Amino acid sequence: MRRWVPVAAFVLAALLVGGCGGEHEDAAEATFVVKQPDDFGPGITVAVPDGWNFDAGVAHLSKGDEVGNVPEATILLWSHPAGTEFYVPGDACRSESTRPDTPATTPDEISAALAAQASRDASEPVDATIGGYSGKSLTLHVPDAAVFGDCEGETYLTYATGDDPGARPQQGSGQIDEISVLDVDGATVIISAQYRPDTRPELVDEMRSIAQSATFELP
């Protein structure tokens, strides 16, 4: 069973889907709008190719088949209000004992902490601009041999927030995440395209296109 832990990006959000009637609707060249309350983070609008499904429960789009609890292609569209504190453990499998005392609050700090996370074979964070807003992008990996049941809390945790100690768990061994962390007028937006080593290249390309299409509506 996939473990998704609620994060601030959607537990307080009103989710509006342009041209579709609700959860898990196919998007035929649709525009999706993830709308935030006025006192929260910015809304996110993305252009979506045919065949993607929207899950309002966790603010993500998905396509393809799930194998070993890891979806073939899923893109997360999560917005956090200004001042959100991110706690990136030094080791995702030892997230309780390696939780930092000092949170990361900027794209530079968050991406640097992610890049330093043990066993993630992370790429060097690079400058990124999406929708006119700047930040950092990097790629993380979950080791193929990772056994989540042997991890603290049986969770392989990429990061927590001050409001949610289990904000971003991974779904399974071998998972790859292409993450963009953006500063959108002081708020933090995290767009994460996640997939498996055997994911079809065209789906990876579509996720990158979706990410790059994002625009933001300020509260």
Secondary structure, 3 states (H helix, E strand, C coil): CCCCCCCHHHHCCEEEECCCCCCCCEECCEEEEEECCCCCCCEEEEEECCCEEEECCCCEEEEEEEECCEEEEEEEEEEECCCCCEECCCEHHHCCCCCCCCCECCHHHHHHHHHCCECCCCCCCEEEEECCEEEEEEEEECCCCCCHHHCHHHCCEEEEECCCCCCEECCCCCCEEEEEEEEECCEEEEEEEEECCCCCHHHHHHHHHHHHCCEEECC
